[in-house]
Amino acid sequence: MKRRTLLASGAGAAMAAVLGAPLRAQSGKTKVGFIYVGPVGDGGWTYQHDQGRQAIEAQFGDAIETVYAENVPEGPDAERVLTQMVLGGANLIFTTSFGYMESTLNVAAKFPDVKFEHATGYMTTDNVSVYSARFYEGRAVQGHLAGNMTKSNKIGYIGSFPIPEVIRGINSAYIHAKQVNPDVEFKIVWAFTWFDPAKEADAAKVLIEQGCDVILQHTDSTAPQAAAQAAGNVYTFGQASDMAEYAPMPRISSIIDNWGPYYIERTQAVMDGSWASVSTWDGIGKGMVKIGEISDAVPAEIKASAEALRDRIAAGEYHPFTGPLNKQDGSAWLAEGETADDGTLAGLSWYVEGIEGDIPS
Amino acid sequence: MDFGSINPVLLVASLMVAATPIILAAAGELIVERAGVLNLGVEGMMITGAIVGFIVTAHTGSSWAGFGAAALGGALLSLLFALLTQFLLSNQVATGLALTLFGLGLSALLGQGYNGIKAPEFAKIDIPVLTDLPVVGPILFGHDPMVYIGIALIAAIWAFLKYSRAGLVLRAVGENHDAAHALGYHVMRIRTLAIMFGGACAGLGGAYISLVRVPQWTDGMTAGAGWIALAIVVFASWQPWRLLIGAYLFGGVTVLQLNLQAAGFAIPVEYLSMSPYIATILVLVLMNAGRAPGSLGRVFHASR
């Protein structure tokens, strides 16, 4: 079901919400719903979630039914779309962006029989699970490559919103770029959107004009890749999806979000009646984060060292946030050999020492 | 903070690119308003041009074909406006607003399945010696052809209004449609042609966003550029060259705010993001805008 169809029936949904749950459509099939923040054709974040949805369909075939709503704004409108999806008979709903947290919790409280899975969030209840991937592990590999590949020693970073997930990525990339290249400098532009090709393209162009020759992005479209390609001598990384159409230049590697296995597991749990609220945070080791093929534009020895870093993280031998590390203001954070705990990482809201600029509030 | 990293030459070059869609759309609207018609549907025509141009380019591989189709698409959509306002005598403000809403919906419908597709690259011109000159090279000789077409369009409109007989007739229709009618000029025909020209220009401006500036398609990607174009026509007090200045001013603030952010300038980005709009409002107030064409927005019927 497309969002427009949902909008058309919005008034009906409001009525039904007043009248309560008895109106919910019932059928034998398990119905799985998805709320997307962008279009399924974004080539990045939402595209990968939709790949996960298709993986469920491939796995269970006729035993289940999936529905999705794309381009759902983060905020009160999401609550309406969610309610409508529940009234449409969904048993399990994945809300695939951080900004759906409150909407998910509100709707979940009204419909205790329906299971919710909120991506990248941190609030769980009896019928709300959270799941996320340790993207910062992938960012470590990107930082390693970026620090090695830059000639101007200026690396551009297009941030979306100043939330812990994005800040973790910036810190992780910076730490590992600095490890291999002490002169490296990060220029960070906040786009305040997850998906706006025009804004992302402008941000990438500005960073390139200011001398950055490697661009990392935490926004979902391929527009920065196109801007880098036009510039010619700039390296980029695929975000969320492989973005292989821009390989081998400018895209030299990527972080791929691999949601399929998790979605299949959780759908199976609902079908079995064994679903329980969990908090999942998997990384490269469990295969939720994949590192896309490192292209031929990267010299062989750098490629080998990046892959070694990836494998050490996957095996659990190395944590991307290992001390000694200081906060931006110079105060101590992690001592020599100490690693960051998940609680601190989940709420990370400061830069590590060496990054310039303030995080907008 | 690191102002040294902002390269003024590249800043000027990129503000020219950022201003081009607005120049194209505003130039068309200027002609429409000089003919006495207020078409608030610029945003709708722009976004329609953006998707039509993108679809045609995606299938033919030719950006020029895309620009042609975008102009045609914008003109066709504006024909709807012309039909409603000139022949059915509907209210121009309401019809224009409806046209914007309709264009946004239509483009989202047409654009289904075109999200995330790559458009072929639109080559910049490269004049051997000139493009490599320091300072003037990147500013004057390093752009794609549409940037020059935008400037040429302004020059052509200026000459058309100032020196040609047709331009004089157009202005007469805009200043006093009853007098023009009494002199034997066909008010409706002239206005319809002006509206179609405006639509074609808006379509070109939209296509510039989806084919060159981004280049990709997404729903609502013009993001208010059409409204800025409308404001700039008033800001320019209906004069072509002032329109060019206004568009560059707007493009400049847009580009500058990103540059300041990348240079680590510590003022909240929200202020920077709203700065182009504040600049527009401020200028509108300070300039106390010039005199509008006499018949602007008024419905014409030969019997009255």
Interface residues (C-beta under 8 A of the other chain):
Chain A: P39 V40 G41 D42 G43 Y47 N71 K154 G156 K187 I188 V189 W190 F192 F195 D196 P197 A198 A201 D202 A203 K205 V206 L207 E209 Q210 G211 S221 T222 A223 A226 Q229 A230 E245 E356 G357 D358 P360 S361
Chain B: S5 I6 N7 L10 L11 S14 A18 G113 Y114 N115 G116 I117 K118 E121 I209 R213 V214 P215 Q216 T218 D219 M221 A223 T254 V255 L258 N259 Q261 A262 A263 G264 A266 P268 V269 S273
